Amino acid sequence: MQSLEERDMVSCPYNKEHVMLRRKYQQHIMKCREIHKDTVELLVCPFNKAHLIPEPEFYQHTKTCDDRKIIIQYLTSEPAELRADTRHEKIEADENWDDDKAEDYNPQVYCAQANIVREPNGMFPAQRKAFIKEERRRRGDNCDEDQTGPSKSRAEKRPTPYNSNQQRSKRRQLKKYL
């Protein structure tokens, strides 16, 4: 277990008895804010959103906030100096993709032409049936549902995982090579 130092721990501004790890602070604040929304009114520090201060102490906090010093230091510091060794030459390219005359990509057209499986999600039953029939035609399945014969169940239409005759012939071929 890691040793916890006092600087790793913070207390909740809504209830000082709540003490937690600094990394759990934001999650805890969300819960405590909801619980104490009617009783405690805290203002958010403009320099650090994690600082929640009661209204009477807010003005004094904005003058002495540690994060204010960081912001002021950033604002008053001189801009970075660009030297010759930090600059690079402008990169010129011969190609311009804006000049190419390419058609826009349409995923619906691609899906209709490619050999992929599509599902009829969010359709009414009649639309779903028409979609499935069109998909079978598109993929080249030779099973027509309009045939006048005994219809097979789903289990009968499914191919078997292996054919025992095919397995035997494969074994015989392998024995020849061994």
N, C-alpha and C positions, 0 to 999 in steps of 0.2 A: 504494500500500500504506500502511496506517495505521502510524504510529509506535507501537511498543509500549513502554510504560513499565514500570518494574519493578513498579509496583503492580498492573498488569494480569496479572502472572504469579504462579502459585502452585506450590508443590511438593507432591508426593504424600506423605502420611504413611506409606505402606507402603514406598516407595522414594524417598529424597531425590533421586536422580538424575532422576526423572521430573518435568519442569517443563512446565507447560501454561498456556494462557490460563484465566483465572478462569471464563469461561463454559463451558469444557469440563471443569471440575473434577468435577462430579457424575457425568457419564458415565464419566470415567476411574476414579473411585473404585469404581464398580460392578464394573468389570473387574478392578482390582487387588485388591479384597476377595476376589473369587472365586479369584484366583491364589494369594494369600497367606493363605487362610483357616486353614490348618493351622500356619503358622509364626508369624504376628504376631497378637496379640490387642490390639485397640484399643477404648477406651471412647468413647462418644458424649457430647459436652458437653451438659448439660441446657439451656443457653442458646442454642446454635446447633448444629443437627444436622450441619452441614458440618465441625465441629471433631471430629477423631478423635485421641485422645490415648492414649499408652501408660499403663498402670496406675500406674507409679511417679510420673508427672508429673500425674496426673489431679486430685488434691486441690489442688495449687498452681494449676493452670489454672482450676479453678472459682472460686478466690478472685480471680484477676487477669484473667479473661476480659473483653474489651472489651464483649461483648454483655450481660454481667451488669450493667454500668453502665447500659445502656439500659433493662433490665427494672426495675432498682431505681429509676431515675428515674421510670419510668412508675408504679410502685407507690406512690411517695412523693409524687407530684405531686397537687395539688388537683384535684377534679373540675371539669369545664367548667361555667361559669356560664351558666344559662339566663336570658336577658334577654327583655323583652317583644317586642323587635324580631325575635328568633329563633323565637318561638313562633307557631303558627298556630291558627286556630279549628278545632274538630272539624268534619269534613265529614259532614253528614247527607244521606242519600239516601232517596227515597220508595219505591224498589223494593227488593225482597228476593228474590233468586234462589232461596232455600231454600223460599219459599212457592209457587213455580211447580210445577205438576203436569205435568211433561214425562216422556216415556218415556225410558228409558236407551237410548243409542246402541248398536246391535248391528251391527258391520261385516259379519257374515255375511248378515244379512237385507238390508242395503243393497246388497251386492254381488249378491245373488240377484235384486234388483228393478231395479237400474240397468243401463243399456246399456254395460257394460264387458266387457273380455276377461279371463277368468279362466283360469288354467292348472292342470292336475291334477298338481301337484308332490307327491311323496312318497306316491303311491298305488300299489297293486298293479295289474297289468294289467287285471284284470276291473273293478276300481273305476274305473280311468282310462277304460276304454271306456264304462262307464255314465255317467260324468261328462261326457265329450265328447258323448254322445248327448243328455243332458239340457241341456247348454249350447246345442247346435244348436236344440233345441226351444224353449228359453227366448228365444234371440235371433231366432227366427223363420226360420231357414234352412230352405229347402224341399228339402234333399237328404236323403233317407232312405237309409240303408245297407242296409236290408232289401229294396230293390227287386230284382226278379228280372231283371236285364238285365246287359249287359256293364258291368263297373265301370270307371270312368275312373281313370287314374293321377292323381297329385297335380298333375302339370304340366298335364294336360288340364283339370282343375277350375279352375285359376288363371285369372283374367281377363287378357286381353291389356292391355298398357299403353295402347294406343290403337286405335281402329278407323279404318282409312284412309278409309272413307266419311264418318265423322263429322268427320274432319279437313278433308276437301275441302269439306263443307258449311259448316263454320265459316269457312274461307278465303273462300268465295263471299259469305257474309254480311258479312264484314269489308270486302271489296272494294266492296260496295254503299255503305258508309258513307264510304269514302275517296274 
